[in-house]
Amino acid sequence: MRINKTAVVIGILLTLILAFTAASQISFSDIPLPDNHFKNSKISVVNEKLSVEEKQDCEITYFNQSEPIYGNVTRIRDVYVPCVDPINLSNSTCVNGTESYQSYEQVGAGIFLRNTTKCTSGSFVVSVSKNGNTEKKEIDFSSWGVCVQEKENDCIAVLCGNLEGGSARNGIFNGCDGGKSCEKFLFCEDGVKVFYKAARENFVEHDPTFKLDKLAYKEVSK
């Protein structure tokens, strides 16, 4: 059987054109992306006996963004030389040809895959070392509100608030002043104390005006 070579060549060309057309229509949304959720932690050391680990849930958001593309472009400019003006015989400059030069400028635009990462804190794990042993206590506030930690003398203070108590909004801690309800954990080498405040201005171990569900810490098993 005789093979028509022209038909074979045309068939190959059509296949290549269709493949190229399909490839050109692929968007970034068609590209498989890695898992956009991951865990993160940050450790702060207060002293040789106290440290706190901040556990976070993080999410990566991917998006397409149009951005300019820059590159070198060849441009043409006039070349000037000194000359004498024939009208009034004064010194002047005259065009004596042209020259090419490279200009770095925007040459187009493209769609690029970009991402942003947002992390939300969900718990604090406080480690206390004493007598050769390390005790760990965790405050899980992921479904309660927002907590922040700070150093207080030689201890770790964890301040917690939520939307109901007026001390947190949209995942941001707003402080405990002005009658806001807050709970405070004070982790020291010799133990833990829990304080409360609502209508009052200072923290106490028992505040009858504190009406929120109380947040508790738990021991972390070794």
BELHUSUL-V104467 format. One record per backbone hydrogen bond with DSSP energy under -1.0 kcal/mol. CO is the residue of the C=O (numbers start at 1). NH is the residue of the N-H. If there is no record, write none. Layout:
BEGIN
co->CO nh->NH
co->CO nh->NH
END
This chain:
BEGIN
co->3 nh->5
co->4 nh->8
co->5 nh->9
co->6 nh->10
co->7 nh->11
co->8 nh->12
co->9 nh->13
co->10 nh->14
co->11 nh->15
co->12 nh->16
co->13 nh->17
co->14 nh->18
co->15 nh->19
co->16 nh->20
co->17 nh->21
co->18 nh->22
co->19 nh->23
co->20 nh->24
co->23 nh->26
co->27 nh->30
co->28 nh->31
co->36 nh->60
co->38 nh->58
co->40 nh->56
co->42 nh->54
co->44 nh->52
co->49 nh->129
co->50 nh->46
co->50 nh->47
co->51 nh->127
co->52 nh->44
co->53 nh->125
co->54 nh->42
co->55 nh->122
co->55 nh->123
co->56 nh->40
co->57 nh->120
co->58 nh->38
co->59 nh->118
co->61 nh->116
co->63 nh->114
co->65 nh->112
co->67 nh->110
co->69 nh->107
co->69 nh->108
co->71 nh->105
co->73 nh->103
co->75 nh->101
co->77 nh->99
co->79 nh->96
co->81 nh->94
co->83 nh->92
co->85 nh->89
co->90 nh->85
co->92 nh->83
co->94 nh->81
co->97 nh->79
co->99 nh->77
co->101 nh->75
co->103 nh->73
co->105 nh->71
co->108 nh->69
co->110 nh->67
co->112 nh->65
co->114 nh->63
co->116 nh->61
co->118 nh->59
co->120 nh->57
co->122 nh->141
co->123 nh->55
co->124 nh->139
co->125 nh->53
co->126 nh->137
co->127 nh->51
co->128 nh->135
co->130 nh->133
co->133 nh->130
co->135 nh->128
co->136 nh->220
co->137 nh->126
co->138 nh->218
co->139 nh->124
co->141 nh->144
co->141 nh->145
co->146 nh->161
co->148 nh->159
co->150 nh->157
co->152 nh->155
co->155 nh->152
co->156 nh->187
co->157 nh->150
co->158 nh->185
co->159 nh->148
co->160 nh->183
co->161 nh->146
co->162 nh->167
co->163 nh->166
co->165 nh->181
co->167 nh->174
co->169 nh->172
co->172 nh->169
co->182 nh->197
co->183 nh->160
co->184 nh->195
co->185 nh->158
co->186 nh->193
co->187 nh->156
co->188 nh->191
co->191 nh->188
co->193 nh->186
co->195 nh->184
co->196 nh->204
co->197 nh->182
co->204 nh->196
co->207 nh->210
co->218 nh->138
END
